[in-house]
Amino acid sequence: MTSTRTYAVKGMHCASCAAIITKRLAALPGVTKADINFGTETAKVETSSPETTLQKMNETIGMLGYSLEDPQGGHVHTPGMDMSGHEHMHGPDMRRKEEKLAELAALGRKVAFTFPVALVVFAAMLWDIAATYLLRMPKIPISPEIQNATLLVLSSVVLFWAGATFIAGFVRFVRYRVANMDSLIGIGTLAAYTYSAILVLFPRVREYFNLPEYAYFDVVIVVIGFVLLGKYLEARSRLRTGEAIEKLLGLQAKTAIVVRNGKEVEVPIAEVAMGDIFVVRPGAKVPVDGVVAEGKSAVDESMITGEPVPVDKKAGDVVVGATINKQGVLKCRATRVGADTMLAQIVKMVAEAQGSKAPIQALADRISGIFVPIVLGIAALSFVLWLVVGGWQLGTTAAFSYALLAFVGVLVIACPCALGLATPTAIIVGVGKGAENGILIKGAEALEELSRVNTFVFDKTGTITEGAPRIVTIVPRAGLSEGELLTLAASVERHSNHPLGLAIVEEAKKRGLTLLEPHDFETMEGVGVKGVLAGQEVVVRKPVAEDMTSELGALLDEGKTVVVIVKGAAVAGFLALSDTIKVGAREAIAELHKRGIKTAMLTGDHEKAARYIAAQAGIDEVFAEVLPREKAEKVRMLQGEGRIVAMVGDGINDAPALTQANVGIAMATGTDIAMEAAGITLLKGDIQKAVQAYVLARRTMRTIRQNLFWAFFYNVVGIPVAAGALYPLWGIFLSPVFAGLAMAGSSVTVVGNSLRLKTAKLS
């Protein structure tokens, strides 16, 4: 029996770290799958043996400087997995955030010291370069001895205090042969520092080997300064990407007023149990999901629906936790508490999606896993080639200087941090953006699949249409007005529970008609109803052959349901009812067409009704009279034609098709089963959100591709330049200082590009 748990990962600094942890955990007996996400700093580990404990996993990766933290220990919490109470919901999350804030503050202190020093040293380096090549510029009026002594002290503090993580990375590489970004920076800066310290502290060694006087303490300071700034900006940005979950978590009430032993008692959310009666006063949040037992009020459900207009609630109506009671006092019976509430499920979906990986990240992960060893090889090869070939052309002394610069420059500029951030930062921001707009994305895979979709398939009832019949045409006869005919029909139907009867009564109430009380009311099974009004029998029934007229035939051909009203012995008229399309459905379909997307509709309804609705909405293809099990087959058929299909539905009968489709999109107004089967859920039940989800998916994937481009661009262009490939042609040699700037710039570029999604328009 397998079990899956999510842990927080400590000590991880880059995508290579994630690859190392994945490899070590996956090799453990009993671990069937290990998914490490650098962007969210979490590990999802699937085990098949109870003997594979957290302790064993930490023993394996602990020596490498990493650790997993147990959710039961209060260090990590997957939001939505257990939201039984406010303290439990927020406590671990808050502690985890406090830890991250403390780490960020510590890093900030290092940056506050190191970066200003790096800027001053960098400015001095530029001045020295300019003074060397521009004769009119004076040299800095400080002797080389004083400069070197000052820089030795500063670089020692920077390397061994601010850059301690890089030294630790170097040590791990030497001891365990595992390399990550820190290893690259550590090896490069330590090599430059050691060489420079020997020059300054042991001048006879320099004289013996005839080495140049120039030391590289400034390179150590500037590289670590810029790298730490990049790390700080990345860490701060990763904290910002979790804002969507924090906002969702902040929606829940902290306490609830429940009725215990006939008295109203205020208790923490954790103590609310299924079946409890809780009281919601005006202005208070509904604590958990429930059903109104007593009272009337208007509830602000914008958290769920996005609609600002409060919804009237009365006995028997459903209320959702975290919505706000605006007017009267409500007494409700709790039906869902803890992890079962809608808010908990929403938070769970968002958290799991932000921690998931898109298939496109597999490329980045594979490259990151082998990138560090390759870079180390390139750096070593550059060093050797400069010593051998350069020594032959330039002499040993100059060649050694260039060899060291090439070695350090390659290690610094090749840092794979941007590569590791390219996908997860975009996914996190994209999923958060969706949550803010009522689009819940279960996983990154669904987001990527949606971006590739070329065919949208819609269920009819409840998705394209409102899901309930409405009167669309009234045809009176025998001198009656529309109001008089509707009054007759509604008066007889007022005691009926049939959906058509309920729709007729609802329309009469909307028009403010006064209904009569029928006598001798009777239901005629499979036919209709009848009753006596003002001494005359009135029948509301299905049409028969004798009723057929061209007007009635036209309505039936449009797929509408027609009821005939008979007063006495004469037909008084008839009403046509139809399920009407949702507001915005036509516009949503048109927007998909504008983007080159084909549309289709699946329904169990009969052909005429289906084609009538499809024509109103502007849908391309119609599959009518389809049984639930056949819906998945229709989707499979479209996929067999080379289509990439998104299925949009809301019912239990849509679940197989939602699962079969490349990506399933469920309406939150539908069933839980449909939402579980789908990869994306639209909270408002508005199919315009489906278009927004598609736009979001496209923009997120475009952002990922841009991120990967910039990550590869910096590395592919920078490595050969840093190695000195341009020197033989044009005498250009990239200083490790500029390599550090390029490395930090790539990470900042990637994170900044991902954060642009926060302000993207989804229309």
Buried (B, 14 or more C-beta within 10 A) or exposed (E): EEEEBBBBBBBBBBBBBBBBBBBBBBEBEBBBBBBBBBBBBBBBBBBBBEEBEBEBBBEBBEEBBBBBBBBEEEBBBBBBBBBBBBEBBBEBBBBBBEBBBEEBEEBBEBBEBBBEBBBBBBEBBEBBEEBEEEEEEEEEEEEEEEBBEEBBEBBBBBBEEBBEBBBBBBBBBEEEEBBBBBBBBBBBBBBBBEBBBBBBEEEEEBEEEEBEEEBBBBBBBBBBBBBBBBBBBBBBBBBBBBBBBBBBBEBBBBBBBBBEEEEEEEBBBBBBEEEBBBBBEEEBBBBBBBBBBEBBBBBBBBBBBBEEEBBEBEEEBEBBBBBBBBBBBBBBBBBBBBBBBBBBBBBBBBBBBBBBBBEBBEEBBEBBBEBBBEBBEBBBBBBEBBBEEBBEEBEBEBBBBBBBBBBBBBBBBBBBBBBBBBBBBBBBBBBBBBBBBBBBBBBBBBBBBBBEBBBBBBBBBBBBBBBBBBBBBBBBEEEBEBBBBBBBBBBBBBBBEEEBBBBBBBBBEEEEBEBBEBEEBBBEEEEBBBBBBEEEBBBBBBBEEEBEEEEBEEBBEBBBBBBBBBBEEEBBBBBBBBBBBBEBBBBBBBBBBEEEBBBBBBBBBEEBBBBBBBEBBBBBBBBBEBEBEBBBBBBEEBBEEEBBBBBBBBBBBBBBBBBBBBBBBBBBBBBEBBBBBBBBBBBBBBBBBBBBBBBBBBBBBBBBBBBBEBBBBBBEEBBBBBBBBBBEEEEEBBBBBBBBBBBBBBBBBBBEBBBEBBEBEBE
